[in-house]
């Protein structure tokens, strides 16, 4: 087992102050760590408002099988818009931004990396591949570990009043298991061990435990967002758009889990997943295993993360914990991120390695038709991820050893 105990007393830097970043920062501070929270302008004017003065209010149901929870006002050691200031001397660096926010942080982070630092990306969404590619392009040879997770540690939302983003973060569930891997995979053991020094992972560490993914493509395929969000939003769009007018409900209480999921949507999601499994099998890279019956539940496979393998909510029952989690419009990350990143990467891999992905491809086509623009225009490609022109054998050598 790798010894990562040198991280114990080092500060933790959290880059990104949205729903995931604020939750991780608040939880880590309440767990006893010194935390530095950083966001970039112009977003920081809103996302960091009041955080330095009063801290982060961390609260909510925090549902999980083992009843792990924390709450309170969490004070940061530092609140800043300067990445250099945030990461100097830090042990663990958490990147917790939407996918398209990765590169702006990576550009500022790579030049100031220090030997021994461990980067955790929540969720990875192929960020580890981009980070390593950018390190190479910058000539950076710092001895760091770079890894990512299949999902966020939480279901979390920032409290907002109109357009005002507050310092309050509601956490409605906590993962008790999470799948992670490093790039290259030879660092995965040390990466998983380092998570024990990240208090925001305590519900996982003291729950079912972190699971080592086979490679970062494994964690990419195991990211539940595309398989849950895209069919749920696209096939449930009529319920979403009519929720506040035909059904007479408050539109901001809508949730795809509570109001759009049904047996037919689940069947599409399961078929989507089997296409991911076919890709993982062809590329020999692994994927989170699920049984078919896991998909036929109000919370689909999401419930496995925080309540265990046997957690099923029949479609005849309501799911109040998810009320208000949206999305409320198709102009939402459930589509504008999960289509050009997750779905398009799967499509590209299928095209490159001869695996058919008709359901995944249909999600891309329908989303483009609904939003009346080409969501693949600036989508992730294999070349952008540093995976172009590789055989299966070359791909695995790179993913596992970092050698092309």
Helices and strands as residue ranges (DSSP letters): G 5-7, E 12-15, H 19-30, E 35-38, H 44-47, H 51-54, E 56-59, E 72-74, E 78-80, H 83-87, E 92-95, G 99-101, H 102-110, E 118-121, H 127-138, E 145-149, E 154-161, E 164-174, E 177-182, G 185-187, H 188-194, G 195-197, G 199-201, H 202-205, E 209-212, H 216-222, H 224-225, I 226-230, H 231-235, H 237-242, G 251-253, I 256-260, H 263-283, G 292-295, H 302-307, G 320-322, H 333-336, I 338-343, H 344-353, H 358-371, H 392-401
